[in-house]
Amino acid sequence: MSTLTKASYYRTLLPATIDKTKILIASTITAALLAGCGGGGGSSTSTTVTGVPTGTYTVTVVDDAIRGAKVSAPECATYVDNNNSTYTLKECISKPSTITAVGGFIDTDGDGVQGSSEASQTAPLLLKTSQLDANASFVVTPLTTLASQESNLSALAAALGVSEADLLKDNAANRTLMRAINAVLISAREAGITKYEMFVGDLKDQIQAAGGSAGISKLTAAKTYMSNNLATYKAKYGVVFGGFVDDTTTLDLTSNPLAQVKVVNAVTSGKVRLGGFVYDATIPNAAITIYDGATVVATGTSDNDGRYSIDIDATVLNTSKVLKFEAVSGTTTLVAYITTDELKSGKIGSKVSSGTVEDLVISNVTTAKAVMVDKTNAAAATNAKIMVETKAIVEAMYSTEVLKIASVIKDVVDYNASLSGNASTLALAQSIAATGDTTGYTDRSSTITADPILNDQLNSTISASAGTTTMRKVMEGNTFYQFDYRQNFYDNPFTFSTIKIGTDGSLAFNDYRNDINTSSWIIFQSETRAAGSFLWSSDGNTIYEVGDYSLPQKHTLISKDTVTYNGASANVYFIQDEVTADGTEGFFTNFIATADDANGTYDSMSGQIFMKYADGGTDQFYLDQTTPITRYGKTFYVKQWNNDYRAIYYISGTKVYKKDYNPIGTVETSWMTDSVVVLGLWKNMTQTQRDDLRTKIQQAFPTGSWSWQKVQGIFYDAVKKLAS
């Protein structure tokens, strides 16, 4: 499945649009099949637990021994800290592709206790397992982190003065080099760099390009090059790169660099340091106040680069609460909501930076999100759990509104547009959230989306556990509904789907449309999957699918909301959908039998592919507009439809077959309801209501680009409006 549902994409509404059919349609995974998923690191085990993935993998995390880290992989639900710098990844649906370790501390003296000079491992360390031999151990180090961004390991090894094998294992002889690399990585993260893997890639490139002797001298040259080319890297990473340069200017990588990094980020006992920026463009000398309700927690001021560093009492984080960050400079007032739960999640040492909690950059985007949170759910301001859930809803469902408000703030702050009678940019943002009116302002959205910091903030909330309301509890054995739009169903383009996951992990899925001849709702697409098709994590909040039909994915409940109609509350659930790995062998070898669509034709003379779909929609394009890839002896063709979506095609003679093919790491959000009342609101729209909703969708995509997230937001607004 592409997401928990996702049917078609308005093919005749937009030029060259696409089909995104078949949603929660998974391959069958039996417990016996999954039992073969374990392996790697020489210490895999499997146990039979009904409905829970059983693969396990042992991982060692080393600079010196790194204790207390958080270890994760997209394919695995949980991990166990074995208290000796080894960790066990558990509930894995397949061999981990990339393993990430972050947090804890570097135990340089081996006593198991973090001493005053032992640095916290705030920078993620990575291992790309495809670089290993089949039976190699999983060891995550600063060297494997650099190697994860390089395909030519021999060139990187030569530049670092180590063997190619040593890049991917622990060798005590390389401790000094590992510490130096780690010091640079930690400095980057503490300074607020969020495009972390890109930074690792740039650092690696400059190490290989540097002259001089191999090893630390090349690393020092790479750091110096990046500092000397500040403007270039600021354009790539944003103003936070200046913080990295400030922190590392005097860093000597040859003499205990981790201890130096520890000093730079040292915090007074009993305090937690919050580090970020006030930013639209750089806003210097802004007065910053952090509130817990009406109580002032701490104050500070941004420097000439907009950077701030504020120490708060560690006790503030002891209970779950909502903090409001307010930055004021003249009529510019910017705010951000951050919960103590989010700060604790990012509190990997004694400092929390915008590298781990992105909204510590107080900006036009955080301000836009804050006023939309206030509009969406007033209870969020005093309840940390509701705040995180509401921020996730706002980012997923109201991204257009957030961007619009942030754009107007930028027009005022950076381009001298008028406040139009409002006392501050915050008051202006609140006015736009209430009315939607941006008349008289120039659209600066493209400037925001091109900005490396602001663009990341548009979707930066750290997901929180849904608590007792787990995905398994609400979904298993129950019928859920999701809504869609098919432009070619001219009589009634608004359709709905039903989804039911059985207690045995089976699936029943139906797509319904309104029949013009009978005015009844009829099934036009239907899918079933056998028992064992879906597997739950042990906490019940994530469901996995992997197999022959779709790309391996996991789906997690991130938020819950209610719609009130006639005094009754109806539940709405927001699900995060993530592609975790490339297709299995079965995905490719059984492509024809399990294709989403098989009504395509290929004209070898013209090179044209023509697709006709089950609901009557069509696509046509040319083979030279695709990228060929070879898998398991067959050639497939990938079509990149836009930044959010690609599809893969297989040609057999003149016949063309198609599946969804989003890349690993693709994350989307969908929403569903278990309420027949909400379903009734959708089914019983009047013609006028349908026409209004159709117009809103058409207006949302004037240039032919589409967004599943934006459509989901439009539908959610429509349902709330129908209910009220």
Secondary structure, 3 states (H helix, E strand, C coil): CCCCCCCCCCCCCCCCCCCCCCCCCCCCCCHHHHHHHCCCCCCCCCCCCCCCCCEEEEEEEECCEEECCEEECCCEEEEEECCCCEEEEEEECCCCCEEEEECCEEECCCCCCCCCCCCECCCCEEEEHHHCCCCCCEEECHHHHHHCCCCCHHHHHHHHCCCCHHHHCCCHHHHHHHHHHHHHHHHHHHHCCCCHHHHHHHHHHHHHHCCCCCCHHHHHHHHHHHHHCHHHHHHHHCCHHHHHHHHHCCCCCCCCHHHHHHHHCCCCCCEEEEEEEEECCECCCCEEEEEECCEEEEEEECCCCCEEEEEEEHHHHHCCCEEEEEEEECCEEEEEEEEHHHHHHHCCCCEEECCCCHHHCEEHHHHHHHHHHHHHCHHHHHCHHHHHHHHHHHHHHCHHHHHHHHHHHHHHHHHCCCCCCCCCHHHHHHHHHHHCCCCCCCCCHHHHHHCHHHHHHCCCCCCCCCCCCCHHHHHECCEEEEEEECCCCCCCCEEEEEEEECCCCCEEEEEEEECCCCCCEEEEEEEEECCCCCEECCCCCEEEECCCCCCCEEEEEEEEEEEEECCEEEEEEEEEEEECCCCCHHHHHCHHHHCCEEEEEEECCCCEEEEECCCCCEEEEEHHHCEEEEECCEEEEEEEEECCEEEEEEEECCEEEEEECCCCCCEEEEEEECCHHHHHHHHCCCHHHHHHHHHHHHHHCCCCCCCHHHHHHHHHHHHHHHHC
